[in-house]
């Protein structure tokens, strides 16, 4: 129960902060064609609830196909056991000590993410998650992709809105089709 309280505290505090920093990290107008062509580093944020291995493979294989020479880094939030498929993906595991008492990411975590020099950040959370949105935002990525949500409009410049009848793997297949 205490763990769930901490998670809610992190989400609430991060949600407040992200409203203030989203404008600072706004890439402005982009040419979609040039963004898709000049990709050297992709950041993929796994959702807090974890993700099915098949779903993850679909996304990672599509990224590998689309951006052959790009480095793919996966951000794994605390307490997630699932990991991406073993296809040469870098894994950055975030620990509990990467958050302050108020649940905000520490300077160490922010610098670690900013030092990745990301071109595309993909949030695999099925629902808007302020923590993964924050990580995508501070990454400095020109393209930030996530599933469509009203709250995510300030952070993500490309939101995928699959058919409302699609759930689970079908939603992620729609995202994979969008990628490439």
Backbone torsions as a table, in degrees:
resi	resn	phi	psi	omega
1	UNK	NA	-39.8	178.5
2	UNK	-63.2	-37.5	179.4
3	UNK	-63.7	-41.2	178.6
4	UNK	-65.5	-38.8	176.7
5	UNK	-61.7	-44.6	178.7
6	UNK	-60.9	-40.5	179.4
7	UNK	-63.6	-44.3	178.7
8	UNK	-64.9	-37.9	178.0
9	UNK	-63.5	-45.0	178.2
10	UNK	-59.9	-45.3	-178.8
11	UNK	-62.6	-43.7	-177.2
12	UNK	-65.1	-49.1	-178.9
13	UNK	-65.6	-43.2	-179.9
14	UNK	-65.1	-37.2	176.9
15	UNK	-60.1	-39.9	177.6
16	UNK	-66.0	-45.2	-176.9
17	UNK	-67.6	-38.5	-175.8
18	UNK	-64.4	-27.9	176.9
19	UNK	-62.4	-32.2	-178.0
20	UNK	-84.9	-31.3	-175.4
21	UNK	-93.5	-14.0	-176.1
22	UNK	-59.7	-41.1	179.4
23	UNK	-65.7	-35.9	-179.6
24	UNK	-63.7	-34.2	-177.4
25	UNK	-103.5	20.9	179.2
26	UNK	-75.6	120.9	-178.5
27	UNK	-75.2	-5.7	-179.8
28	UNK	75.8	-157.2	-179.3
29	UNK	-73.6	138.9	-178.2
30	UNK	-128.7	150.2	169.3
31	UNK	-91.2	115.9	-176.7
32	UNK	-59.4	-39.0	-178.5
33	UNK	-62.9	-44.5	-178.5
34	UNK	-70.0	-32.3	178.9
35	UNK	-65.0	-41.8	-178.5
36	UNK	-70.6	-22.7	-174.9
37	UNK	-89.8	-30.3	-174.0
38	UNK	-110.0	68.3	-177.9
39	UNK	-115.7	118.8	178.3
40	UNK	-109.7	-21.6	-176.6
41	UNK	-148.0	127.3	176.9
42	UNK	-112.7	138.3	174.3
43	UNK	-114.5	128.4	178.9
44	UNK	-120.4	122.5	178.3
45	UNK	-98.2	118.4	176.1
46	UNK	-76.6	145.0	179.7
47	UNK	-70.3	157.6	-179.2
48	UNK	-63.4	-30.9	-178.7
49	UNK	-76.8	-2.3	-175.7
50	UNK	84.9	178.9	-177.0
51	UNK	-149.3	145.2	178.4
52	UNK	-63.1	140.6	-177.6
53	UNK	-60.0	-41.3	179.8
54	UNK	-62.8	-40.3	178.9
55	UNK	-63.7	-46.0	-179.9
56	UNK	-61.2	-42.8	179.3
57	UNK	-60.3	-41.7	179.3
58	UNK	-57.0	-47.8	-178.4
59	UNK	-68.3	-47.6	-176.7
60	UNK	-66.7	-39.5	177.4
61	UNK	-65.2	-37.8	178.7
62	UNK	-66.1	-41.8	176.6
63	UNK	-62.5	-41.7	179.2
64	UNK	-64.2	-39.1	178.2
65	UNK	-66.4	-47.3	-173.7
66	UNK	-69.9	-41.1	-177.1
67	UNK	-121.8	76.7	-172.9
68	UNK	-55.4	-40.9	-174.7
69	UNK	-96.3	0.7	-176.6
70	UNK	-80.4	146.9	173.3
71	UNK	-84.4	133.8	178.0
72	UNK	-113.6	125.2	178.8
73	UNK	-117.8	134.4	178.5
74	UNK	-107.1	132.2	176.7
75	UNK	-99.7	118.5	-177.8
76	UNK	-111.0	117.3	-178.6
77	UNK	-72.5	165.1	-179.0
78	UNK	-58.8	148.5	175.1
79	UNK	69.8	11.8	176.2
80	UNK	-94.0	128.8	-178.3
81	UNK	-92.7	-33.8	-177.5
82	UNK	-63.8	149.5	177.2
83	UNK	-135.8	158.6	-179.3
84	UNK	-69.2	163.1	179.2
85	UNK	-63.4	155.4	-177.5
86	UNK	-83.3	77.6	179.1
87	UNK	-127.8	32.6	178.3
88	UNK	82.7	34.3	179.1
89	UNK	-98.0	130.3	175.4
90	UNK	-74.8	142.2	-178.6
91	UNK	-120.3	126.9	174.5
92	UNK	-114.6	111.5	-180.0
93	UNK	-93.9	124.2	177.7
94	UNK	-89.7	133.5	-178.8
95	UNK	-104.9	167.1	179.5
96	UNK	-60.1	-33.3	-178.2
97	UNK	-74.9	-0.7	174.0
98	UNK	-83.0	5.7	179.8
99	UNK	-123.1	143.8	178.2
100	UNK	-76.5	178.4	178.5
101	UNK	-57.8	-33.9	-178.7
102	UNK	-83.4	-0.1	177.9
103	UNK	90.1	6.3	179.5
104	UNK	-87.9	147.1	176.9
105	UNK	-61.6	139.2	180.0
106	UNK	-76.6	167.7	177.5
107	UNK	-59.6	-37.0	179.7
108	UNK	-59.4	-45.0	179.2
109	UNK	-66.7	-44.2	179.2
110	UNK	-58.9	-45.7	-179.7
111	UNK	-66.2	-38.1	179.0
112	UNK	-60.8	-43.5	-179.8
113	UNK	-71.0	-42.4	-179.2
114	UNK	-66.3	-31.1	179.6
115	UNK	-71.2	-11.5	179.1
116	UNK	-71.2	-22.4	-178.9
117	UNK	55.0	64.3	-173.3
118	UNK	-85.7	140.7	175.0
119	UNK	-97.5	-39.1	179.2
120	UNK	-131.3	130.8	175.3
121	UNK	-117.3	128.6	-178.7
122	UNK	-119.6	122.7	177.7
123	UNK	-99.4	117.2	-178.1
124	UNK	-89.7	7.4	178.6
125	UNK	-65.6	128.3	-179.3
126	UNK	-67.7	-27.2	176.5
127	UNK	-120.0	158.5	178.6
128	UNK	-58.9	129.0	178.3
129	UNK	-126.2	114.0	-176.5
130	UNK	-58.9	-31.7	-178.1
131	UNK	-69.2	-48.4	178.4
132	UNK	-70.4	-33.2	176.2
133	UNK	-62.9	-41.5	178.1
134	UNK	-60.7	-46.3	-179.6
135	UNK	-61.4	-41.5	177.8
136	UNK	-64.6	-40.5	-177.3
137	UNK	-65.8	-48.5	-176.6
138	UNK	-76.3	-9.4	178.6
139	UNK	-65.1	-22.1	-179.0
140	UNK	80.5	12.8	-178.9
141	UNK	-64.4	138.4	176.5
142	UNK	-68.0	-38.8	178.6
143	UNK	-112.6	127.2	176.3
144	UNK	-123.9	116.6	-171.7
145	UNK	-114.2	136.2	177.3
146	UNK	-157.5	173.0	172.6
147	UNK	-71.8	148.8	-174.7
148	UNK	-64.8	134.3	173.8
149	UNK	-159.2	152.0	-179.4
150	UNK	-64.7	-42.6	-179.0
151	UNK	-66.7	-30.0	-177.9
152	UNK	-77.7	-8.5	-177.0
153	UNK	-61.3	-28.9	-179.7
154	UNK	-78.8	-20.4	-174.9
155	UNK	-104.4	-45.8	-172.1
156	UNK	-97.9	126.8	179.8
157	UNK	-89.2	-8.4	172.8
158	UNK	-134.0	114.6	179.7
159	UNK	-116.4	129.7	-179.3
160	UNK	-92.7	129.8	-178.7
161	UNK	-122.4	81.3	-179.5
162	UNK	-67.3	163.5	178.0
163	UNK	-49.2	135.2	-176.4
164	UNK	-62.3	-17.4	179.0
165	UNK	-82.7	-10.1	-178.7
166	UNK	-86.2	133.3	177.8
167	UNK	-131.0	161.8	172.7
168	UNK	55.5	-126.4	-173.0
169	UNK	-64.5	-28.9	179.3
170	UNK	-64.3	-37.1	177.5
171	UNK	-64.9	-41.5	-178.8
172	UNK	-72.2	-30.2	174.6
173	UNK	-65.1	-38.9	176.5
174	UNK	-61.6	-40.5	176.8
175	UNK	-65.1	-42.6	178.8
176	UNK	-63.2	-39.3	177.2
177	UNK	-64.2	-36.7	178.8
178	UNK	-64.9	-40.8	-178.4
179	UNK	-63.5	-39.1	-177.9
180	UNK	-170.0	NA	NA
